[in-house]
């Protein structure tokens, strides 16, 4: 039997570092260390190892310093900027990861990675080995042929001789001649001016090489091409020498030694933990830190009583629930788990469909006093969910002092993952039992209640123990990072308030919504007919491809924004095009009505709870990086309020019979916070005197007395005032108020001349952020800004805008949360017949008995205005109405 041929993979490490950096530049860990290049490189390495399972391999890097090509041509790569600082600090991590994977690394002073790869490839091919070059670099395609192929894992493309010829029009052995004529601006290889890929390919295909081209120069009929070749002959020959791979690089290792020596999983664990690469941690063999032998199932009253007494003796313990749904208002309780010390946890099943378990009534009789005792401290992960489920069972969970999800969010609000699985990996280096192992996924997924108790208890106990352990890690960090006061005085006290709001929900008029859906359907038919009439043809309005054909091919409208599948038809693009043509305006109208119908008029009816007859939105504390609350299922923050149709949706939200809505919203709170933090004298004076801030800005920007300021001028001034908070520049302002860039720039200059304190503040905040690596709100909320010192100008500018916005918007969010806590306490203490039911942006709404409406309005106004002492007074407008729209 013939022996299988040896195979070797040669990875172009330097090329992939830069590709990863540009693809994942904004990624960083919670400490602000940039990690995008490391992540992208590791992803490529992982794909190579998993997809190809190589036995021989080398990861090749460029060495620091000049190469022999610089001696040939001192301008070689001269235009390339030095390696960005935020990439430079990632290189050691990449080298450590390669080493931890057990892969040989090579670099040779004076030579490029391409030359090392070429040298190994030729030697290996001579031994009849199969060679796979792992790269996307066109220069390395010169190697393809004679047992050498090239694989680009990023695009998953394999290049053989035919693929190279199809791409460039010549075979690999002629690429150096082709590139010599073309040149390469990225490497400062001059080539022949005026000759591009097609012309170069035609010449090399016909005359075989550069010498052949010059031997037949007079036969070239294109005068300009002939003259360019004549003038640039020296450049053509030099360029070919520069791009030609060198096959005799002195190697430190024999190619026989280029083998994988074994992966160092412990080192990879440490690296991925430091870099916070959960994806790659998940792929490593589990580092079993938890000992499940101390877990147990409670199956007798005596056993439960022992555990309850045991939990009472702990200063603090974790509680976790298993249920039938991720929606707290629709979930049935299946079991409870508890943990008060490492390695010891219990599971109390109450709702499994098979297996021995105690009755729910017996369990509740025993655990209710424990859970409702305020003096006994509890820990949870996303404890709002558990509190809601228990409250629906008649148990008021009290004494909760720590929510690990919220603690993680406060410590790093920019990180996406705050799930228990994420925290187990990051904090404990522990891979939890996946829920899909128990209930499956997709169409075959079952309820947790169907899981056998013998399997369920380990999973449930692990949840409780991980929560307990993670809390002991994160809570001390809150103290050391100056976030404890925000956590314990605002975020945690807010949890039971949100529970009450979600539990109460909002009543909706379902019949009104159904009639509104019919009305919207008729409007859509009318707009659709108008669109088809304007375009002169019938097409699927919801098809981006068909819409693009009409807008850009038939009507000839211009846009530079593209997607992977063609020209973009996004709302942003349509808004730009709407200035030029009626059709994009109609498409925008259509999309707006279509969304209102599908997302709200139709969907809200389906979200009405069958028992309560209300809609119960879920408020999210750990999503928005600014600290704002968000809502989901449904998202009540996205209902448009500036359109007639959007306000119609709000009219569907109505109070209980005998009740009214009382709503209050902060007037220009973000501008008032800007006045406070910037100390701008003109802004402070305007607010203290109760002046119209937008009219003042308009008067200054447009150079007119306030009496002559029109509504349109005031609208533009308002856009400037609020745009400044978001770090808006002249380009965005020009688009927003539809004026020329030059005029928008002048408007901003006039604004900063009027409010010089604001300008000074906006210049100082990014400097402070660059020094600290984060910004803070008035109440101390932190937001890391890993890109604030990036050498990538676009990323840095975006971080500067975020620095300004977070300070203002985050402070507004903090004050709203503080107001909610005070108002909720006042309602409870006074016995006012009112319930807090809604918080959206700067607005808070109560459902109140009619006779107490004015008292509630006064309460809202007083507490919201006096919640925090700013340099300028907070102003609140309160209204009473019989639906959500009317209170506006």
Secondary structure, DSSP 8 states (H G I E B T S, - for coil): ------EEEEEEHHHHHHHHHHHSTT-B-TT--B-HHHHHHHHHHHHHHHHH--SEEEEE---SS--HHHHH-TTTTTTS----HHHHHHHHHHHHHHHHTT--EE--TTS-HHHHHHHHHHHHHHTT-EEEEE---GGGGGG-BTTEEEEETTTTEEE-HHHHHHHHSS-GGGHHHHHHHH-BGGGTB---TT--HHHHHHHHHHHSSHHHHHHTGGG---HHHHHHHHHTHHHHHHHHHHHS--S----SS-GGG-B-----HHHHHHHHHHHT-HHHHHHS-------GGGEEE--SHHHHHHHHHHHHHSSEEEEEEEES-S-TTT--EEEEEEEEETTEEEEEE-S-SSS----HHHHHHHHHHHHH-TTSEEEESSHHHHHHHHHHTT-----EEEEHHHHHHHH-TT-S--SHHHHIIIII------THHHH--GGG---GGGS-HHHHHHHHHHHHHHHHHHHHHHHHHHHHTT-HHHIIIIIHHHHHHHHHHHHH-EEE-HHHHHHHHHHHHHHHHHHHHHHHHHHTS---TT-HHHHHIIIIIIS------EETTEE---HHHHHHHTTT-HHHHHHHHHHHHHHIIIIIIIHHHHHS-TTT-EE--EEESSS-TTS--EEESS-GGGS-SSSHHHHHHHTTEE--TTEEEEEEEESSHHHHHHHHHH--HHHHHHHHTT--HHHHHHHHHHT--GGG--HHHHHHHHHHHHHHHTT--HHHHHHHHT--HHHHHHHHHHHHHH-HHHHHHHHHHHHHHHHHSEEE-TT--EEE-TTTT-S-HHHHHHHHHHHHHHHHHHHHHHHHHHHHHHHHHHHHHHT-SEEEEEEETTEEEEEEEGGGHHHHHHHHHHHHHSSS--SS---EEEEEESBTTTT-
